[in-house]
Amino acid sequence: MILSSFLRIGAVVLVLLGNSLGALRSFSIDYKNDCFRKDGEEFRYISGSIHYSRIPRVYWKDRLLKMYMAGLNTIQTYVPWNFHEPSPSQYIFNGDRDLEHFLQLAQDIGLLVILRPGPYVCAEWDMGGLPAWLLMKKDIVLRSLDPDYIAAVDTWMGKLLPMMKPFLYQNGGPIISVQVENEYGSYFTCDYNYMRHLSKLFRGHLGEEAVLFTTDGAGLGYLKCGSIQGLYATVDFGPGGNVSAAFAAQRHVEPRGPLVNSEFYAGWLDHWGSHHSTVSTAVLAKSLNEILALSANVNLYMFIGGTNFGYWNGANNPYAPQPTSYDYDAPLTEAGDLTDKYFAIREVIKMYRKIPDGPIPPSTPKYAYGAVKMTKVQTVMSALEILSFSGPVKSIHPMSFIELNQAFGFVLYRTKLPVNCSSPTPLSSPLNGVHDRAYVSVDGVPMGVLERDKVLTINITGSSGGQVDLLVENMGRINYGRGMNDFKGLVSNLTLGKDVLSGWTMYSLNIDEAVSKGLIQQTKVPGSSQPTSFSLPAFYRGSFLIPDGIPNLPQDTYVQFPGWIKGQVWINGVNLGRYWPSRGPQVTLFVPASVLSTADPNNVTVLELEASPCTTGPCVVEFTKTPILNATVSSAHCQRLFLRGG
């Protein structure tokens, strides 16, 4: 009887002790002592940015382990809205979009999480993470109290934030803080009521204990519109400057509380046609040391950049799209490889906290599978019935991608020549309405390329009634600043000479589905009737087998395009992204081993938009083990763009 009573008392004590321990699990801001507190103890985070949306799921654990072994105690990640809700109320949270699995992996490894769910994230991601379907309302004012925008935000956050609440630190998960919006002080709307609405929305879903914060540039002009009462204001700045002066801007709006640099730039972004950006390892390490010496909290942006697979890259304004690689000159490369910068950062961190014991996961091995012979199989025009998922749409004036219910990729616009053009006649986009590149042909003869901001007129020839085709490519929506309402396609009329072209037939193209289902088959491809420096946009196919007798295959690799100009590439139906070696600086595309097969031939499909090497030389793509991200670019495209990242 006594033993039984003792056991019952012991059980009650254990329950009370468990409840007490649970109550101690807390994360908060200590304004009096200018720090964070975790479970009641003073806490400082040393974090790194990683975007799960840019890394195949099979590599999440490898990348997170490397971050942990570098000495980080926290990671930071964005949640791109358009990645999870591609069309209204169509939510995707599985596979490479399994955010909950990513958060659980981070916690299992021992990493805390800073979550940045937007709704706008920037991130050099298409439209800053906002879904393109918002533009169905042509005059929508993004990132404001526009009722249509707010209704969509409320619905999205009503889906996402309840999923995140169990992952908050006080609820047993890894999330210590949540950002509201992103660099709002850099946006023209400056709508305080919008930020108040978001603050109330986040509080309603996440509770009063959640640490909510904002991030803006380290200048009073940015903080004026970006910070708001009830959300802790943090700043971002890069290496090489005056660290104390940068934090002084934060102190102007947050006189007490922890010092926080939410985006300390470990590298920088690239644009097609500009040199590959790099940040000095020595300068980075010096500035990181200065930040940590002030007992400040810091997040290195990016710690690993990853890849803009498919069509996910963004663009800056004046229009400058980012390439497929988001390597960012980060401590871990696009492929997750260890760099000198990684070890230099690790040495700095070691001065301020204990580095985990044990081996660092090595860089993943790469394999050069060599040249793969490609064969031309079909032009885009000849494959229209296969590629157009909705059939032709007719209109007097051209319609935008969104009006055609298409977000990404390509649309074919077709009309007829209203007059005889026996001599070269200018085809023009007088209002700069080609968004973003149009590959032009007349009666199957390629004429040239119209390009946003760069080439607004080309000369064409043809007979009255001749068929004019423009394959228009969406190169990525603007992700930062005033130009985010970035409509794609032919967004204004074209003129032929002085006449406005009308009577359009448009074909929305679902090339990804056609490639993944193997629908593009060999047909007789007609040759051009006259010599030209361009060829019709066309598909090429090839395949290769993974060699037998070599252990640990398949391995990661890189694919390059000797003699090819510009296009898109798929391997085994997976869209790896855009190639554009003729403009650079990126030459190779990262091919993760997860898309390769050892059991079957690996099918390579290339959509070459301008001109292949196949009529004059070797018709091959080549798999190599060495990336090339810093090739020389044409001086005509080398204007350096000093724009904000993140």
Number of C-alpha atoms within 10 A of each C-alpha: 6 7 8 9 10 11 12 12 12 12 12 12 12 12 12 12 12 12 11 11 11 14 12 13 15 19 23 20 18 17 13 9 12 17 22 23 17 19 17 13 11 15 17 21 21 19 28 29 27 23 20 23 23 20 22 18 19 13 16 20 15 16 22 25 18 23 28 21 19 23 22 28 21 26 27 25 21 24 22 27 22 23 20 22 17 16 15 13 12 8 17 15 13 12 11 18 19 15 20 15 16 17 22 15 17 23 19 13 15 16 23 25 27 25 22 23 22 22 26 27 28 26 25 28 28 31 28 28 26 27 22 24 17 19 19 14 12 11 10 15 18 19 21 19 18 13 11 14 17 18 11 16 20 16 12 18 19 15 14 17 18 14 14 19 18 16 20 24 22 22 14 14 20 25 28 23 21 23 25 25 22 24 25 27 22 20 17 12 16 17 16 16 12 17 24 15 15 21 20 14 18 22 17 13 18 20 12 10 14 21 23 22 21 25 28 27 24 21 19 16 13 20 25 15 20 26 24 18 11 14 19 21 26 29 26 25 21 23 22 15 11 13 18 11 12 18 23 18 20 29 17 13 17 19 13 16 18 26 25 24 27 28 25 26 25 29 26 22 25 31 26 23 26 25 22 21 17 15 18 13 21 14 15 22 22 15 18 24 17 17 21 18 11 12 17 19 20 23 25 28 29 31 31 32 28 26 26 24 23 18 22 25 27 27 28 23 16 11 18 21 23 26 33 28 28 26 27 26 27 29 30 25 20 21 26 24 18 18 15 11 21 21 15 18 23 19 16 18 20 15 12 14 13 10 17 14 8 7 8 15 14 11 16 15 15 19 16 15 20 15 18 19 17 19 17 22 19 22 24 22 15 15 20 18 14 18 23 18 15 14 15 17 14 16 12 11 17 24 21 19 26 19 17 16 14 18 22 23 21 22 27 23 24 22 21 20 19 17 14 13 18 11 11 12 17 17 22 22 23 13 13 21 22 28 26 23 24 26 22 28 24 20 17 20 23 25 22 22 21 25 20 19 16 10 16 19 20 17 15 21 20 21 16 13 13 18 17 21 25 25 24 25 24 20 25 28 35 28 29 27 17 14 16 22 19 17 24 29 30 25 20 17 18 24 16 20 15 11 11 14 19 18 13 19 20 25 22 24 25 19 23 16 15 17 24 16 11 13 13 21 14 14 12 10 12 10 11 14 10 7 10 12 9 20 23 25 22 22 25 24 23 20 16 16 15 17 11 8 7 8 8 7 17 20 21 22 25 22 26 22 24 18 18 21 18 21 22 19 23 22 20 19 19 20 20 22 21 24 28 22 25 20 22 26 25 29 24 27 27 25 24 19 19 13 18 22 17 12 8 12 14 18 20 21 27 25 23 24 24 20 19 27 14 16 8 8 10 14 21 23 20 16 22 22 19 14 17 18 22 17 17 18 19 14 11 9 14 17 10 12 14 7 11 17 19 23
